[in-house]
Amino acid sequence: MTHLFDLTGLTAVVTGARRGIGLGYATALAEAGADIIAVSAGQEPSGSAVERAVTALGRRCTCLRADLSRPEEVARAVEEIRGVARVDILFNNAGTISRRPAVDYSDEEFARVLRVNLGSGFTLARELGRDMLERGWGKIVFTASLLSYQGGVLVPAYTASKHGVAGLTQALANEWAGRGVNVNAIVPGYIATDNTQALRDDPARSASILERIPAGRWGEPSDLGGAAVFLASHASDYVNGIALPVDGGWLGR
């Protein structure tokens, strides 16, 4: 059965791969055999953590810098990606968060968060998905969120974007499942990354979160690796339009 999870000879694009969850995805996919194209706004052309992790596993890593809040840079990234390799797997993981009361949110800030978290993912899925559809096989995985189902606190733009990610995952799956392209999402729980630093630094908030997680701890990016490899591999060929929680049991509480 292990061959079902083998990604040898495949190329995976991972956005937001410079650190955190994206770095965890890239490392897991490389460990399963995939070459990686890492795309991030602050991505170093060489010497980055993701490059070191991937090459240490004997896989190729190409690092591209692109500000995914800017549509013209998303379009440029698509062309650069196509110039590197045929893409078999796309992880739309890049994201940003801005915490402030809704009455203090500017239109531009709200739009910027949606462009990064939702709009760039749609563009990449549309363009690279088109290539996958022509070949009749491919895997697209979005990073959703617990806030794809809940409202959160002081994060209206992030919540709106992640609700959109859950819906877009289903919409694309409905169109593409019969044409050999699987579209799914991973729903991380409370993972110890930069995005959750403010929560972990707040003793009361951190304690209230931990009390609700049956696993009794914050997750680590590496905890998402198994789900990532599953959804990127032949093991999930009949899995379409799901949002797979990796949350230590939060949603079941």
Disulfide bonds with the S-S distance in Angstrom:
none
